């Protein structure tokens, strides 16, 4: 099987491999042996070249360039490492060139950029071969619908080569593809874990009963059986029942996996008792893997506590597991499976009952009534995804605002809970604005330096509270980062909200993550809406065709062609084929760099610190040289301005803080 895949890669997808260089030396040429050389001959040739090209031997003889000999020696070692290994030699014989072998062995087939770069240097024949394979896959997918549509049209018109053709012949592509799928899935059963064998067996049985139901329908449509459709649909009933059982098994497995989810910290603390995972034996590791499922905890995880609930180690462990991507993926699969089973039981059962009664002429309603459950199920899903697409980002913004509000409320409660003694002491130490103006720093640098030690002693004696510390941090961050303009804002009620730099950065990161998550949800909902819209259009065309063709009073009027139902598929695959053609034949050297290259204007526009300007920037004037006293004076003026800016804070800024700011500026 791997050989078949490599042969397909070389002969069909050769455009995705590095181009063949006729001047490149093969591994056989490097060792100077034939392609049919035996392992013993390869070993002798390598030994001979090693004695000749080894750096020590070359240094002793001095008859060769040391650098060239070392490079040649590395190539010989690589060639011998490949040809001496039976598996590697088999791969190399299929790929033919060292460059292609290195490309495949290094796993570059999973790199889209490397594949596109190889495509730019491929020959026209290799590109045509690749495009022909794409066209073959598209025709293979559309072959079965085309045969069915042609059979229906010719049967209604009673004219054409397919009019008398058996339905078994029409469904030949289905028999081949579905049969191969069942065989491959059945062969995989012995190789999967025991816990996954039951769901896989149920899946194989479900495919078999769908396969059997198509056989019964072909007998009925060919006139071999005249049984009622409620009897012919017995395999369909069994297949639906097996699907429900398979879904319930999946739900049970997901619940078990969630219960087994633990973190590495919990495993080392509670189970291993300080032991390292690397010190365990293989049997112990298998036992741990069967009992626990280790999850990945996000790096930015922070535990949260609800009001009135004590946060212990068990609660923290639960929060870590719930924050892991494994838990989120399991939850998403669980919810999707539950919704799928519920819709299948409700809408699928009702549709099957209505369809059976209509086909057996036990129902007088038209075909639109029969398909009402399907329209309801698809329509509800479409509305849900449309709501997520239209209102997803609004919900995300609302959540962020609520989180910030809760954080501010908690901070306010902590401030209100401060001891009254600390508040009283702080109020006693406050100075009036008049004292602050009278005690402004002098321009004399010598006096300022003399007052500094006294101020330090005074600050050591003053009691500090939480508000003063926070205000000093806010002022320091404002001095260090002049671009931080959000020092104090007001909410809807007019209360002041203080945001320091660390909180603001955390809010920015949280907002960016929420914005990215909302955009991903919107993109997913948009694609689902497009898919459901296409399904609804196809359902409408099918029902209109059935209603017009079989209930028309005029026998010569067979309605519109069945191929109009397949028009969306033709349009989609036509666009795909055109895009593939442009991509394959339009790939040229340097085009990948042109796609990745960002213009200087765009780079400037993406930089938040250097926004683009429509006007020419003003000339930058160098400041005049000043002496030390003028610099001190400017620093004092800036500190005075800072006092006026923070007037909206809970407490006025003291002259000690102004002086501290001036010292920071020094």
N, C-alpha and C positions, 0 to 999 in steps of 0.2 A: 504493500500500500504506500509506504513512503517513496519507493521508487517511482510509482505511478504519478504521485504528486510532483516529484522533481522533473520527470519527463514532461508533464503538462506545463510546468513552470518554464522549462527550457525551450519547448517548441511552440507554446502558445503565448506565454507571458514574457518572452525574451526581451521585449521592449522595456520591461521594468528592471532588467538586470544591467550591470555595467556593459558598455559596448566591448566587442571583441577587438583586441589589438593584435594584428597578425605578427608584429615584431616582438611580442611579449614571449619570454622564455617560459616553457612549461616546467612543472616540477620534474618531469622525466628528463628534460634537457639539462636541468640544473645538476642532476645526479649522473647525467650521461648514460642513461639506460633506456631500453625500449619500453613501450607501453605494456607489453606482455611479460615484463621481467618478473622473476620470482622474488619472494621476500628475501631469499638468501643473496641473490644478485644485488638487490637494492642495499642490503646491509654491507656487502663488500664495497660497493661503489661509495657509500657514505664514509666508510672507514678510510678509504683511500683519499678522498677529498678532505677529510678532517685532518689527516696527517700533513696534507699539503697547505691548507688554509688556516690552521690553528694559529692564533696570535703568537703563542710561544715559539712555535716552529718557524714562523715567518721572521720573528725577531732574531732567532739564532742564525738563520740563513742570510737574511738581509737581501734577498733577491727579488722582493716584491714590495709594493707600496703597502704599508701597514693598514691604512684606512680602507683602501680598496679590498684588501684581503679580509678585513673584519666584516665589511658589508657583504662580501661574497660568502663568507662563512655563515653568517646569519641566514641568508637565503637557503643555503644547503641544509642547515638545521631544520628550517621550516619545511622544506621539501621532504626530508626524511621523516619528520614527525607526522606528515600526512600520509605518505606512501607506506610507511611501516605499519600503520593502523588499518585494519581491514575495512572497518566501517567508514573511516575518513577517506580512504582511497576509493571506495565505491561512490561516495558523494562527489569526489573530485572528477572521477571518470565521466559522470553525468554532466557536471557543470563545465568541464573541459579547460577552463583557464584559471590561473591562480587568483586573479582579481575577482572573478565571480565567486570563487570558493570562499575567499576572505569576506566578501559582502554577505554571503549566505551564513557563514559560520559565526559571524559577529552579530547576527540578529538584526541586520539593517533592513530586512524585509518589512519590519513593523514601523519604519520611519518614513512617513509620507514625503518629507522633503528630499530624502535620498532617492526614493522611487521616482519622484518628479524630475530630479536631476538626471537620473539614468534615462528617463523618457526623452529628455531634450537631446540626447546624443544618439538615440535609436535610429535605425534606418527606416525608410518608408515601408519596406516589406514587413518588418517587425511591428510597426504601428498598424498596418493594415490587418495583420494577423490578430492583433489584440482587439481592434474594432470589430472584426468579424466574429470573434468569440462573444463580445457584448451583444451583437445583433442576434447570434444564435440563442443566447439565454432569453432575450426578449421574445423571440418567436416561439421558443419552447413554452414560455409562460402563457402567451396568448393563443397557442395552438388549440387548446381544449375549448376555450370560449368561442373561438372562431368556428370550430366544427359544430358546436351546439347551435350557434346562431344560424349557420348555413342549413343545417338539418331542419330547424323549425321553419325557416322561410320557404324552403322547397317543399316541405310537407304541407304547409298551408296553401301554397300555390299549386300543389300536385304536379310539379314539374321540376326536373333536375336529376342529376346523378345520385344525389344523396337521399332522394325521396324514399326509395326502397331499401336503403342501407340500414342494417341492424344497428340498434343503439349500442350493442356491445362493441361494434367496430368504431362507433363515434367516440366511445370512452376509452379507447386504447391508451392515450397518454395518461389518463387517470389511473388505469390499471397498473401501468408500469411505475409511475412515480409513487403512488400510494403503497404498492406492493414492496418496492424497495425501501420505503420509509419504515414499514412494519418490520421487515427483515433486519434492517440495521438496528432499530430500537430493540428488537428481541435479542440480538447478539450482544448488546451492551448490558443486558440484565446480569449475567454472572460476574461482571467486572465492577459493579457499583457496590457501595457498602450495603450491609444487610438492612439497615434502617431505611434506605432509599429504594429497595427492590420492590416493595409492595406498590408504591405510587407509580413506578415505572411499568410494572406488570399491568396495573389498571389502565395506564395510558395505551399500552399495546392492545389490550382487549377492547378499549373504546374505538381505536382505529379499525380493528377487525370488524366490529359490528357496523360502523359506518360504511366500510367496504362492502359488507354483506347486504346492507340496505340498498346500496346502488345496484347491486346485482339483481335484487328483487324488483326494483323499479324498472330496470332494463327488460326483464321478463314481462312485466305488466305493459310497458309501452310497445313492445314488439308483438303483443297479443298472445303470447304463450300462456300466460296466466290471466284468468279473469276474476281473480279474488278481489275482495273489497280492500280499499286502501288502509282501513284500520288493521287489517291482517298483515298487509305488506309492510306497514310501518312498525312492526314488532321489533326488528333490530334497532330502529331509531329510539324506541322507548328504552331498550336496554342500554344503548350508548349514552343516552342522557342520564340514566340512573348511575352508570359507571362514572360519568363526569362529576356528578354530585358527590359520590363516594370518594373519588380522587381529591376533590376540593376539600372535603372534611378531613381527609388524611393530611393534607397540606396544612390546614389550620391547626390540627393537633401537633404536627411536627414543629410548626412555628412557635406555638405556646411552650413546648418543651425546650426549644432552643433559647427562648427568652428567659425561662427559669434557670437555665444553665449558664447564663451570661454573667461573668465576673471580670474584675479588673486584675491586672498583674499584682498590684499592691495587696489586694485581698487574698490572692492565691499565695503569695509569699508570707503574708502575716498569719492567716488562719489555717491554711492547709499545709504548707511546707514548713512553717514554724522557723522562718529565717534561713531555710536552705535555698541554694541557688538552683535554677532550672537546669543549668548546664551540668550539674553534678548528679542528676538523676539518671537512672538506667533507662533503657529503651522500653522495658515493660512498665515502669512507673510512668513514663511519659504517655504511653498509650492509655493507661488507666486514667490519667488526668484529662486527656483529650476526650475520653468517653464520658467523663463526669462533668467537665466544665467547658465553657466556650469563652475564651479570653477575648475581650473587646478592647478597642482603642479609645482612650480618653482624650478629648481635644486639649490642646496645649493651653487654651484660654479659659478652661473650665474654672468656675468659681461656685462653691456651694451657696445655696440660698435657704433661708429659714422662714417659715410661715409664722404668723403671730400666734403665740401660745403653744407652739410645737418645739420641743427640744431637739436640737440638731446633734445626733450622736453618730457613731461610726457607721451604723447600719443605714441610716438615712443618707449619709454622704455617699455610701456605696451605691445605693439605689439611684441617686441623682447622677453619679458618674456613668452608670450603665445606661440610663435614659438619655444622656447627652452624647453617647457614642454613635458613630455612623452605622454600626451594625444593628443597633436597636432601632434606629430610624428606618433603615431599609426593611427590617423585619416587620415593623409596624405598617409601612406602606404596602408591602405584599399582603399582609393580613387583611387590611382594609379593602384592597382591590379584590381579593378573593371572596370576601364576605359579600361585597356589592355584586360581584359576578354571579355568585350562587343565588342570591336573593332575586336578581333580575331574571335568571334562567328559570327558577322555580315558578315565579309569578307570571312573567310575560311569555316565557317559552312554552310553558304548559298550556296556557290559554290559546296561544297561536297554533300549537299543534292540534288541539281539539277542534278549533274552528277550521283549520285546513283539512283535517280528515273528514269532517262533516260536509264541507263544501265539495271535496272531490268525490264523495260517495252520494252526492245529490240529496243530502238530508238537510240542506240549509238553503233558503231562498235568497239570502242577502248577496250583494255583489262582492267582488274581490277586494274592494277598498275596506269593507268591514272586516274581512279576514285578516288583513294586515294592520289593523288598528293597534294591537298590542306591540308590534314591532315599531310602529311609528311613535307610540308613546314612550317606549323604552329608549329609543335613539334620540327622540326629541328632548326628554328630560336630561339626558346626559349632555346634549348640546347646550341647553340652557345653563346647566351647572358650569360647564367649561367657559361659556360666554361670560357668565358672571365673574368667574375667576380672572378671565382675561381683561375685563373692563374695570373691575373694582379691586383687583388683587393688590395693587400698589397703594390704594387708599387705605386698605385694612392694615398693611404693613406700617404706614406712617402713623396710624392711630395707635398701634401697639407701642411704637417707640415713644410717642408723647406720653402715654400712660406710664411707661416705665420710668421716664425722666421725672414725671410728676410724683410717682411713688417714692423715688429716691430723694427728691427734694423734701417731701413730707417727712420721711424718716430722719433726714438731717435736721429739719426744723424741730422735731420732737426731741432729738438728742440735745439740741441747743437749749430748749426750754427746760430740760431736765437737769441743767447745770446747777450746782449748789448756790444757794442764795448768798452765802458768805463770800464766794469768789466774785459774784456780781457786785456786792457792796464794796469790796476792796478795790475792785477795778474802778468803780465810780469815784471813789475817794482819790484815786491817783490821776484821774483825768484833769486836764487843764482846760481852761476856757479859751475860746478863740482869741481874746484879747492878750492873754499871756503868751499864746503862740506867736502873735504878731510882735509883741515886745521882745520875745526871746529869739528872734530870727538870728541866724548865724551871721557873724561879722565877715567882712571881706578880707580881713587880715588872716593870712594863712597861719601865722604863728599862734594866734589866739585859738584858732580852730583846732590845731594840733594839741594845745594845752587842755582844751575842754574834752577831748576824746576820752582820756582815762577816767575822768570824772563821770562822764556819761555812761561808760561801761559799768562802773560801780553802781550807779543809780539804777541801771537796767537790771543788775543782779538782785537788788533789793526789792524791786517792784514785783508784786504777784502777777502772774499771767494767767489768762483764761483761754478757752478754746477759740473764742471769737477773735481775740487779738492775734493769736498765732495764725489763724486762717487768713486774716487780713494782711499780715506781713508776708505770708506765702504768695498771696495774690499780687501784692505790690512788687515783690521780687521777680515773679514770673513776668509781670508786665514790663519791668525794667530790662530783663534779659531778652525778651521777645517783643520788640516794638510792634510787630505785626499783629499781636493779639489785641484786637480792639474790643473784644467782648469781655469787659471786666465786670459790668453790672448791667443787667437788663431788668425789665419789668414784665410780670405776667399779666393776665387779663384783669386781675383784681387790683393791680397797681402795686403789689408787693415786690420788693427787690429780690432778685435771684442772683446769687454770687456763683461764678463759674471760674475755677482756677484752671491753669493750663492742663494739668493731668486729667481733670474731669472732662474738659473740653475735647482733648485728644481721644479719650475713651468713648465719648459720645460720638465723635466723628467716625471712629472705627465701627461702632455698633450700627450707626446709621448706614455706613457703606455696605456692611454685611447684610443688613436688612434690605437695602436697595437691590443688591445683587441677587439675593434669594427671591425677592419679589419679581425681578426681571426674568429669572429662570422659570418661576411658576407661570408667569405670563406667556413666555415662549412655549412652554409645554401645553398650556391650555389653548393657545392659538393653533398649534399643530393638531391637537385633538379636535378642535372645532372644524378645521378644514377637512379632516378625515371623516367626521360625522356628517358634515354637509355633503360630501361626495356620496356617502352611503345613503343618505336620504334621497338624493337625486336619483341614484340608481334604483332604489326601491320604487319611487314614483314611476320611473320609466317601465319597470317590470310589471307593476300593477296595471298601468295604462295599456301596455301591450296585451296582457292576458285578458283584460276586460274588453278591449276593442276587437281582438282577434276571434275570440271564441263566443262572444255574445252578440255579434253583429247580425242584423237581419239579411243583409246582402251577402250571399256566399262568395261572391267574387271579390269582396272587399276584405282583405287580410290585414288591414291596418298598416302602420309604418313598419319599416324594416327592423328586424331584430338587431341589426348591427348598430343602430342608433343607441341601443343600451350599452354597447361596448365602446361608444365614442369617447367617454371620459378616460377609459384605459388606453385607447389609441393615442389620445392627446398627451397623457402623462408619459407614456413610454416613448412617444415621439420626441417630446422635449428632452427626456433623459438621453436618448440616442444622439440628438443634436449637440447637447452639452458635452457628451463623451467624445464626439467627433472633434469639436472645437478644442477640447482639452488635449486630445492625443495628437492631432495634427498641428495644433497651434503651439505646442511646447517647443521652445527654441532656446539655445544657450543664452543665459542672461535674463530670461523672463522671470525666473524665480527671484532674482535679486531686485528686479524692478517692482515685483509685487510686495516684497518685504521692505523696500526702501521708503522712508518717510520723508516728504519734503521738509525743508527747513521751516517754511511757514507753518506747517502742521505741528512740527515739533515745538515751535514757539507757542502755538495756540494751546497745546496740551500741557504746558508747564504752568501750574497755578501761581508760581512765584514770579513768573515773567509773562504776564498777559499781553496779547498783541495790542498794538496801538495803531490807530488809523493815522495819527499825526506823527510828524517827525519828533523824536525825543529832544527835549531842550538840552542845550550844551551844559556840561557839568563844570561848574566853577569851583576851583580849589579854595578851601577856606583860608583866610589870611592867617599868618603865624601870630600867635598870641602868647603872652607870657603866662606863667603859672597862676597869677592872681586872677586874670581875666577868665581862665578856664574854671577856677573855683567859683567865680561869680556866676558864670553860665550854668554850672551844675546846681547852684543854689536856686536860680530862677526856675530851672526845670523841676526841681523838687517842690517849689511853691505851686507850680502848675499842677503837679500830681496831687497836692492837697485839695485843690479846687475840683479835680476830676472825681475824686472819691468822696465827695460830699454826700452822695446817695447811700453810702454805707451806713451800717448801724451805729458806728462810733466815729467821731472825727479823728483825723490823723494827728498824732501828737508830734511835737517838734523833735522828740527823740527819734521817731520813725523817719521824719524828714531828714534828720542828720544822718541816720543810717543809710538812707538812699544816696545821700551825697557822698558818703564814704565809699559806697559801692561803685559810684560813678568814677571816683578817684582811682 
